[in-house]
């Protein structure tokens, strides 16, 4: 029960701030034909969206170029020099 409450308290704010899309309800209605009068998303719909986002992030390609530590230090040194 405590883990379920933690998941609930994390999922709803995530969906409200990041995951919300106006098309979610229409998409869910199209997938589940028995929801013809559905006007709002349920917690289950939010969890489904969260799972899809997590899976998509796992398979997202990484950046082709990553700065080396030396390049990062050079940029930070240049920023520090520009401040003085």
C-alpha positions in Angstrom: 0.0 0.0 0.0 2.7 2.6 0.8 4.5 2.0 -2.5 1.2 2.4 -4.4 0.6 5.7 -2.7 4.1 6.9 -3.5 3.6 5.9 -7.2 0.2 7.7 -7.2 1.8 10.9 -5.7 4.6 10.9 -8.3 2.6 9.9 -11.4 -0.2 12.6 -11.1 2.2 15.6 -10.8 4.4 14.2 -13.6 1.4 13.9 -15.9 0.1 17.4 -14.9 3.4 19.1 -15.6 5.1 17.1 -18.3 3.0 14.2 -19.7 -0.3 15.9 -20.5 -1.4 16.0 -24.1 -4.9 17.2 -25.2 -5.0 14.2 -27.6 -4.6 11.6 -24.9 -8.4 11.2 -24.2 -9.2 10.9 -27.9 -6.5 8.3 -28.3 -7.6 6.3 -25.4 -11.2 6.5 -26.6 -10.1 5.1 -30.0 -8.2 2.2 -28.4 -11.0 1.3 -26.0 -14.3 1.5 -27.9 -16.4 1.1 -24.8 -15.2 4.5 -23.6 -17.3 6.5 -26.0 -18.3 9.0 -23.4 -15.0 9.3 -21.7 -14.1 12.9 -21.1 -11.2 12.7 -18.6 -8.2 10.4 -18.2 -8.0 7.9 -15.3 -4.9 7.1 -13.3 -4.5 4.0 -15.4 -4.3 6.2 -18.5 -1.6 8.3 -16.8 0.4 5.2 -15.9 0.2 3.9 -19.5 1.5 7.2 -20.8 4.3 7.1 -18.2 5.3 3.6 -19.2 5.4 4.6 -22.9 7.6 7.6 -22.2 10.0 5.5 -20.1 10.3 2.9 -22.8 10.8 5.5 -25.5 13.5 7.1 -23.5 15.3 3.8 -23.1 15.4 3.3 -26.8 16.2 6.9 -27.8 19.5 7.2 -29.6 22.3 8.9 -27.7 24.0 12.0 -28.8 26.4 11.4 -31.7 29.0 13.8 -30.2 29.9 14.1 -26.6 32.4 16.7 -25.4 35.6 15.4 -23.9 36.5 16.4 -20.3 39.2 18.6 -21.7 36.7 20.5 -24.0 34.4 20.9 -21.0 37.2 22.3 -18.9 38.2 24.7 -21.6 34.6 26.1 -22.0 34.3 26.4 -18.2 37.7 28.3 -18.0 36.6 30.6 -20.8 33.3 31.4 -19.0 35.2 32.0 -15.8 37.7 34.3 -17.6 34.8 36.2 -19.2 33.3 37.0 -15.8 36.4 38.9 -14.6 
